[in-house]
Amino acid sequence: MAVLRPYTQYKPVYGDIETTVSFDDEHANYALLQSGWDGDDYLHGAIVHIRLIDGKIWIQYDGTEEGVATDQAITCCCMGTIAIC
């Protein structure tokens, strides 16, 4: 899921927030995560969660502005195999 890696360069305008990717090839789970501090508040959450199920890409959650399904890397190689939850 190299399509998630470019999103790690984006940093929220608030707080000291780190963006990372988590790849679990054994269970076919891929996530873009953010965690860190905004003042006294600790923030942690998934920005994108993707799973591979029965040969299809399932976008479980997509909190990006444009949507990862519109990413050229996904649409070129995976036409007809994307499911958006």
C-alpha positions as CSV (number, residue, x, y, z in Angstrom):
1,M,0.0,0.0,0.0
2,A,2.6,2.5,-1.1
3,V,-0.2,4.8,-2.0
4,L,-0.4,5.8,1.7
5,R,3.3,6.8,2.1
6,P,3.0,10.3,0.4
7,Y,0.3,11.3,2.9
8,T,2.9,11.2,5.7
9,Q,4.4,14.4,4.4
10,Y,1.3,16.4,5.4
11,K,1.3,17.9,8.9
12,P,-1.8,19.4,10.6
13,V,-1.6,23.1,11.1
14,Y,-2.3,22.7,14.8
15,G,-0.4,20.9,17.6
16,D,2.7,18.6,17.4
17,I,1.1,15.8,15.4
18,E,3.0,13.0,13.7
19,T,1.6,11.1,10.7
20,T,2.7,7.5,10.2
21,V,1.7,4.4,8.2
22,S,1.0,1.0,9.6
23,F,1.3,-2.0,7.2
24,D,0.1,-5.5,8.3
25,D,0.6,-7.7,5.3
26,E,-0.2,-10.9,7.3
27,H,-3.8,-9.7,7.9
28,A,-4.0,-7.3,4.9
29,N,-4.6,-4.2,7.0
30,Y,-3.1,-0.9,6.1
31,A,-3.6,2.4,7.9
32,L,-2.5,6.0,7.9
33,L,-2.4,7.2,11.5
34,Q,-1.9,10.5,13.3
35,S,-0.9,10.9,16.9
36,G,0.5,13.7,19.1
37,W,-0.3,16.6,21.2
38,D,-2.5,19.7,20.6
39,G,-1.8,21.7,23.7
40,D,-2.9,19.6,26.7
41,D,-4.9,17.2,24.5
42,Y,-3.5,13.9,23.2
43,L,-4.8,13.1,19.8
44,H,-4.7,9.7,18.1
45,G,-6.7,8.3,15.2
46,A,-6.8,6.7,11.7
47,I,-6.9,9.0,8.7
48,V,-7.2,6.1,6.3
49,H,-7.9,2.4,6.9
50,I,-7.7,0.0,3.9
51,R,-8.1,-3.8,3.9
52,L,-7.6,-6.4,1.1
53,I,-10.6,-8.8,1.2
54,D,-11.1,-11.6,-1.4
55,G,-8.8,-9.8,-3.9
56,K,-10.6,-6.4,-3.5
57,I,-9.4,-3.2,-1.9
58,W,-11.8,-2.2,0.8
59,I,-11.6,1.4,1.9
60,Q,-12.9,1.0,5.4
61,Y,-12.4,4.7,6.3
62,D,-11.0,7.7,4.4
63,G,-10.6,11.0,6.1
64,T,-8.5,12.6,3.4
65,E,-9.7,15.6,1.5
66,E,-9.8,14.2,-2.0
67,G,-10.1,10.5,-1.1
68,V,-7.6,7.7,-1.7
69,A,-9.8,6.0,-4.2
70,T,-9.1,8.9,-6.6
71,D,-5.3,8.3,-6.3
72,Q,-3.8,7.4,-9.6
73,A,-1.9,4.5,-8.2
74,I,-5.0,2.8,-7.0
75,T,-7.3,3.6,-9.9
76,C,-4.8,2.5,-12.6
77,C,-4.1,-0.9,-11.2
78,C,-7.3,-1.8,-9.5
79,M,-10.2,-0.8,-11.6
80,G,-13.3,-2.8,-10.6
81,T,-11.7,-4.1,-7.4
82,I,-12.3,-1.2,-5.1
83,A,-15.1,-1.2,-2.5
84,I,-15.8,1.9,-0.4
85,C,-17.5,1.4,2.9
